[in-house]
Amino acid sequence: MNILILGAGQVGSSMAAALAKENNDITVVDTDPRRLSELREKIDLRTVHGFASHPRVLTHAGAEDADMVVAVTSSDEVNMVACEVAATLFNTPTRIARVRQSDYLRRPELFSPQRLAIDVLISPEALVCRHVQRLIEYPGALQVLDFAEGRAQLVGIRALSGGALVGHQLKELPDHLPPGVEARVVAIFREGRPLTPEGDTIIAENDDVFFLSDKRNIRAVMAEMRMAEKPAKRVMLAGGGNIGKALAQALEKSYYVKLIERSRERVRQVAEDLETAIVLSGDCADEDLLIEENIDQTDVYCAMTNDDEANILSAMLAKRLGARRTISLINRPAYADLVESGAIDIAVSPQQITLSAMLSHVRQGNMAQVHTLRRGAAEAIEAIAVGERGSSPLVGRRIDEVVLPPGSIIGGLVRGERFLQAHHDTVIERDDHVIVFVTNRRHVREVELLFRARPTAI
């Protein structure tokens, strides 16, 4: 696929790196020659220096031959205009734009097909907010992903001493669960390395276990991997930027929320838009302030500023002072890997979350949703089975008849309104939404081919 990425910032660079590995032809446009030079040194791609929405620059970048334009510059206005130019002048088939300002997002009529020529609208702040909400909703979860409009969920959790299944074989899981509750363990990571889950695989302490189940059964399955934690009641947020404010608005009706912001002017702005959350003026790394605000009684501390170092330090401090759980927003992947195994419970990467939202539109085959996991090393894919038995590698076949690439596993199906747990004798039907976990992204292309019907002979 010929993909034109506008913007070489953190999101654009992450997308370029991920998509270039999959034999796509990537061209990146940016106004910063240094960023473009660094990209060329690391990745096999083409770069163009210039203003992303200018027709001359897009022409030079090859927009007339592009299958897709992904506009992720730091300017909402440039992203929107670039999509409009790509549609009007070059008839680019697919146009994706990142839009961050809430003033635009509150006016969905702007993005109707009759208005701006944007096929897919991505809001990183909204995506990160929803991601963190899920983590707060399920204490102990490392990642919570929705499939089929929430009818199924994939949950990552670290197995700890005290979990009923820790030290036992996977085939014992059905005996531990309540009647009618089913779950499929689709991946296990031990010391960072993936293990293929088999019936005789023993769950060890500190394993990262990913399982798929009906949303109603998630808590019951989590309790098998670690002692059940009390639901969160008190949440403290550091940072009153777009993400911090949006998260406070989403949480304040269900939790007791405090938000710390350094800028006094921003404190006033945020306080006017919140109803019950308490907004404090101060430094999130001020030990005296955290103690005064009862950090030791806080269930979840979320560091959501735009400064990685500030987030890391304040989250570590909050944990040392007694916060039960800490979540930190971290943009640099190297930082995330370093801190997550230490005092910070979960490192959230806006780039990976945004990349996941875009991948389902980039992937070939009938992709409904794509989520990246393990810093992009693995993927969870929801795709639609198409064709007939004679033209499809999936339709009309039992799951044990499907030839999957190494390290891949079918976790479940969504058929109509029902979520079906995957068993070896489950037959895949046309239009089923099939959820596949791929532990090695090198095999994603092989999975895509399973969901593309072949022409049948007459």
C-alpha positions in Angstrom: 0.0 0.0 0.0 1.2 3.5 -0.8 0.8 5.6 2.3 1.5 9.3 2.7 2.0 10.4 6.3 1.9 14.1 7.1 3.8 14.9 10.2 7.0 13.4 11.6 6.2 13.9 15.2 6.0 11.1 17.7 2.7 9.6 16.3 3.8 10.0 12.7 7.2 8.5 13.3 5.7 5.6 15.2 3.2 4.9 12.3 6.0 5.2 9.7 8.2 2.7 11.6 5.3 0.2 12.1 4.0 0.3 8.6 7.3 0.3 6.8 8.1 -3.1 8.3 5.0 -4.5 6.6 6.2 -3.7 3.0 4.2 -0.6 2.6 5.6 2.3 0.5 5.8 5.2 3.0 6.4 8.9 2.3 6.6 11.3 5.3 6.1 15.1 5.0 7.3 17.5 7.6 8.6 21.1 8.0 11.5 20.0 10.2 14.4 18.7 8.1 16.2 17.3 11.2 13.2 15.0 12.0 13.1 13.8 8.4 16.8 13.1 8.4 16.6 11.0 11.6 13.7 9.0 10.1 15.6 8.2 6.9 18.5 7.0 9.0 16.3 4.5 10.9 13.6 3.5 8.4 13.5 2.7 4.7 11.1 5.4 3.5 10.9 8.6 1.4 10.7 12.0 3.0 9.6 15.4 1.7 10.3 18.7 3.3 7.5 21.2 3.2 4.1 22.4 4.6 1.8 19.4 4.6 -1.4 21.0 3.3 0.2 22.9 0.4 -0.9 21.4 -3.0 2.7 21.8 -4.4 4.2 19.8 -1.5 1.5 17.1 -1.7 2.2 16.8 -5.4 5.9 16.4 -4.8 5.1 13.8 -2.2 3.2 11.7 -4.7 -0.4 12.3 -3.4 -1.9 11.4 -6.8 -0.6 7.8 -6.4 -1.3 7.4 -2.7 -3.8 4.9 -1.4 -4.1 6.7 1.9 -3.2 10.1 3.5 -2.7 10.1 7.3 -2.6 13.7 8.6 -1.0 13.7 12.1 0.8 17.1 12.2 0.6 19.1 15.4 -2.0 21.4 13.8 -5.6 20.4 13.6 -6.2 23.0 10.9 -3.4 21.7 8.7 -4.6 18.1 9.1 -8.1 19.0 8.1 -7.1 21.2 5.1 -4.6 18.5 3.9 -7.4 15.9 3.8 -9.6 18.3 1.9 -6.8 19.1 -0.6 -6.0 15.3 -1.0 -9.7 14.6 -1.8 -10.3 17.5 -4.1 -7.1 17.6 -6.1 -5.8 14.0 -6.0 -8.9 11.9 -5.2 -7.0 10.0 -2.5 -9.2 7.0 -1.6 -8.7 7.1 2.2 -8.1 10.2 4.4 -7.3 10.0 8.1 -6.9 13.1 10.3 -5.9 13.6 13.8 -8.0 16.3 15.5 -7.3 17.3 19.1 -9.2 20.5 19.9 -12.4 19.8 21.8 -14.0 22.8 20.1 -13.9 20.9 16.8 -14.8 17.6 18.3 -18.0 19.0 19.9 -19.3 19.7 16.4 -19.5 16.3 14.7 -21.5 17.9 11.9 -18.2 19.4 10.7 -17.0 15.9 9.8 -20.0 14.6 8.0 -19.3 13.2 4.4 -20.9 16.4 3.0 -18.5 18.7 4.8 -14.8 18.0 5.4 -13.3 15.2 3.3 -12.2 13.1 6.3 -13.0 9.4 6.3 -11.5 8.7 9.7 -11.3 11.1 12.6 -8.7 10.3 15.3 -8.7 12.1 18.7 -5.7 11.0 20.7 -7.0 12.6 23.9 -10.3 10.8 23.7 -8.5 7.5 23.0 -6.1 7.8 25.9 -8.9 8.9 28.2 -11.0 5.9 27.4 -8.0 3.6 27.8 -7.2 5.0 31.3 -10.9 4.7 32.3 -10.8 1.0 31.5 -7.7 0.5 33.6 -9.3 2.3 36.6 -12.5 0.3 36.1 -10.7 -3.0 36.3 -8.1 -2.7 39.2 -5.1 -4.9 38.4 -5.5 -4.9 34.6 -2.5 -4.0 32.5 -4.6 -3.5 29.3 -8.4 -3.7 28.6 -9.5 -3.8 24.9 -13.0 -3.8 23.6 -14.1 -5.9 20.6 -17.5 -6.1 18.8 -18.7 -2.9 20.4 -17.8 -4.1 23.9 -19.5 -7.5 23.7 -16.1 -9.1 24.2 -13.0 -7.9 26.0 -9.3 -8.8 25.9 -7.6 -8.2 29.3 -4.0 -8.4 30.2 -3.2 -9.0 33.8 -0.1 -9.9 35.8 -0.5 -13.2 37.7 0.4 -12.8 41.4 0.8 -15.0 44.4 -2.7 -15.7 45.8 -4.3 -16.1 42.5 -6.3 -19.4 42.4 -4.7 -20.5 39.0 -1.1 -19.5 39.8 1.0 -22.6 39.9 -1.7 -24.6 38.1 -2.2 -25.8 34.5 -4.4 -23.8 32.1 -6.7 -26.8 31.5 -7.8 -26.4 35.1 -9.3 -22.9 34.4 -12.8 -24.2 33.6 -13.0 -26.0 36.9 -12.2 -22.8 38.8 -14.8 -20.6 37.0 -18.5 -20.3 38.0 -20.9 -22.3 35.8 -21.6 -20.7 32.5 -18.4 -18.5 32.6 -15.9 -19.1 29.8 -12.6 -17.5 29.0 -9.7 -18.3 26.6 -6.1 -17.5 27.5 -4.7 -16.3 24.2 -1.1 -15.4 25.2 1.3 -15.6 28.1 4.5 -13.4 28.4 7.1 -14.7 30.8 10.0 -12.3 31.5 9.1 -10.5 28.3 9.1 -13.6 26.1 5.9 -15.0 24.6 4.7 -18.5 25.5 2.1 -20.4 23.4 -0.7 -21.3 25.8 -1.4 -25.1 25.9 -3.5 -27.1 28.3 -0.5 -28.2 30.3 1.0 -24.7 30.5 1.5 -23.7 34.1 0.8 -20.1 35.1 3.7 -18.8 37.0 3.9 -15.8 39.4 4.6 -12.5 37.5 3.4 -14.0 34.1 1.6 -11.4 32.0 -1.6 -13.3 31.0 -4.0 -12.1 28.2 -7.4 -13.7 28.1 -10.6 -13.1 26.1 -14.1 -13.4 27.5 -17.5 -11.9 27.5 -17.4 -8.5 29.2 -19.7 -9.8 32.0 -17.2 -12.4 33.0 -14.0 -10.3 33.2 -13.8 -9.8 36.9 -14.4 -13.5 37.6 -11.5 -14.5 35.4 -9.2 -11.8 36.8 -9.8 -13.2 40.3 -8.2 -16.5 39.1 -4.9 -14.7 38.3 -4.5 -12.6 41.4 -6.3 -11.6 44.6 -9.3 -9.5 43.7 -8.7 -5.8 44.4 -11.2 -3.4 45.9 -12.9 -1.1 43.3 -11.3 2.4 43.1 -13.1 5.3 44.8 -10.5 8.0 45.0 -8.5 9.2 42.0 -5.9 11.9 41.8 -4.8 13.3 38.4 -1.6 15.3 37.7 -1.9 17.7 34.8 -4.8 19.8 33.6 -4.1 19.7 29.9 -6.5 18.2 27.4 -6.1 14.7 28.6 -6.2 15.4 32.3 -9.3 17.6 31.9 -11.1 15.1 29.7 -10.3 12.3 32.2 -11.5 14.3 35.1 -14.8 15.0 33.3 -15.2 11.3 32.5 -14.5 10.2 36.1 -16.0 12.8 38.3 -19.5 11.3 38.3 -18.3 7.9 39.5 -15.2 8.7 41.6 -14.0 11.2 44.1 -11.5 13.1 41.8 -8.7 15.6 42.6 -6.7 17.3 39.8 -3.3 19.1 40.3 -2.2 21.7 37.8 0.8 24.0 38.0 -0.6 26.9 35.9 -3.0 29.1 37.9 -4.7 30.3 34.7 -5.3 26.8 33.6 -6.6 25.9 37.0 -9.3 28.5 36.7 -10.2 27.3 33.1 -10.4 23.6 34.2 -12.4 24.3 37.4 -15.1 26.1 35.4 -15.6 23.0 33.2 -15.7 20.5 36.0 -18.7 19.8 38.3 -17.6 17.9 41.4 -13.8 17.3 40.9 -11.5 19.4 43.0 -8.8 21.4 41.1 -5.7 22.3 43.0 -2.9 24.7 42.0 0.5 23.3 42.6 3.4 21.1 41.6 2.5 17.4 41.2 6.0 16.5 42.4 5.6 18.5 45.7 5.8 16.0 48.4 4.1 18.2 51.0 1.1 18.9 48.7 0.6 15.2 48.0 0.7 14.4 51.7 -1.7 17.2 52.5 -4.1 15.9 49.9 -4.0 12.4 51.4 -2.1 10.6 48.7 -1.9 7.6 51.1 -5.7 7.2 50.7 -5.7 7.5 46.9 -6.6 4.4 45.0 -5.3 5.5 41.6 -2.8 8.2 40.8 -2.6 9.2 37.2 0.3 11.4 35.9 -1.1 13.0 32.7 1.1 16.0 32.1 2.9 16.5 28.7 6.3 16.0 30.4 7.6 12.4 30.6 10.1 13.2 33.3 7.5 15.0 35.5 5.1 12.1 35.1 7.6 9.5 36.0 8.9 11.4 39.1 5.5 12.3 40.4 4.1 8.8 39.9 7.1 7.3 41.7 6.7 9.8 44.5 3.0 9.1 44.8 3.6 5.3 45.0 6.3 5.8 47.7 3.8 8.0 49.7 1.1 5.3 49.7 -0.9 5.6 46.5 -2.3 2.1 45.8 -1.8 2.2 42.0 0.0 4.5 39.7 -0.5 5.2 36.0 1.8 7.4 34.0 1.5 8.9 30.5 4.9 8.3 28.8 5.7 9.2 25.2 9.2 7.8 24.9 9.0 3.9 24.5 12.5 3.5 26.1 11.2 5.2 29.3 8.0 3.1 29.3 10.0 -0.2 29.3 12.3 1.0 32.1 9.7 2.3 34.6 6.7 -0.1 34.2 8.5 -3.0 36.0 9.4 -0.7 38.9 7.5 1.7 41.1 5.0 2.7 38.3 2.3 0.1 37.7 1.3 1.0 34.2 2.9 3.2 31.5 0.5 4.5 28.9 1.8 5.3 25.4 -0.4 7.8 23.5 1.5 6.8 20.3 0.6 3.1 20.6 -3.0 3.9 21.4 -3.3 6.2 18.4 -1.5 3.7 16.2 -4.0 1.0 17.2 -6.9 3.2 16.2 -5.4 3.8 12.7 -4.2 0.3 11.9 -7.7 -1.2 11.3 -8.0 1.3 8.3 -4.5 0.4 7.0 -4.6 -3.3 7.3 -5.8 -5.4 4.3 -8.5 -8.0 4.6 -11.7 -7.2 6.4 -10.4 -5.7 9.5 -12.9 -4.3 12.1 -10.4 -3.5 14.8 -6.7 -3.7 15.5 -5.0 -3.2 18.8 -1.2 -3.2 19.4 0.1 -4.8 22.6 3.5 -5.2 24.3 4.8 -1.8 22.9 3.8 -2.9 19.4 5.4 -6.3 19.4 2.0 -8.1 19.4 -1.5 -7.4 17.9 -5.1 -8.4 18.7 -7.2 -8.3 15.5 -10.9 -8.4 15.0 -11.7 -9.3 11.4 -14.7 -10.4 9.4 -14.8 -13.8 7.7 -15.9 -13.5 4.1 -16.6 -15.8 1.2 -17.7 -19.4 1.1 -15.9 -22.6 2.0 -14.5 -22.9 -1.5 -13.1 -19.4 -1.5 -12.2 -18.7 2.2 -9.5 -20.3 4.4 -11.9 -19.8 7.3 -15.6 -20.0 6.4 -17.2 -23.5 7.0 -14.1 -24.8 8.8 -13.6 -25.9 12.4 -11.1 -23.8 14.3 -8.7 -26.8 14.5 -8.8 -27.0 10.7 -7.6 -23.4 10.3 -3.9 -23.1 9.5 -2.6 -20.2 11.6 0.9 -18.7 11.5 3.2 -19.5 14.5 2.3 -17.8 17.7 -1.3 -16.9 16.6 -4.5 -18.1 18.2 -8.2 -17.6 17.6 -9.7 -16.5 20.9 -13.4 -16.1 20.1 -16.1 -15.2 17.6 -18.9 -12.6 17.6 -21.9 -13.9 15.6 -24.7 -11.3 15.4 -25.2 -10.2 19.0 -23.5 -13.2 20.6 -20.0 -13.7 21.7 -18.8 -17.3 21.3 -15.8 -18.7 23.0 -13.5 -20.5 20.6 -13.3 -24.3 20.9 -11.5 -26.7 18.6 -14.8 -27.8 17.1 -16.3 -24.4 16.7 -17.3 -23.8 13.0 -16.6 -20.4 11.6 -19.5 -19.0 9.6 -19.7 -16.2 7.0 -19.8 -12.7 8.5 -18.5 -13.9 11.9 -16.2 -11.4 13.6 -13.1 -13.5 14.5 -10.7 -12.3 17.2 -7.1 -13.4 16.6 -4.2 -12.7 18.9 -0.8 -12.5 17.1 2.2 -12.6 19.4 4.7 -11.7 16.6 3.7 -8.9 14.3 5.9 -10.4 11.5 3.0 -12.8 10.9 0.3 -10.2 10.6 0.3 -10.3 6.8 -0.4 -14.0 6.9 -3.4 -13.4 9.2 -4.7 -10.7 6.9 -4.7 -13.2 4.0 -7.1 -15.5 6.0 -9.8 -12.8 5.8 -9.5 -12.3 2.0 -11.8 -14.4 -0.1 -10.2 -16.0 -3.2 -12.0 -16.1 -6.6 -13.8 -19.4 -7.1 -13.7 -21.4 -10.3 -16.9 -21.7 -12.3 
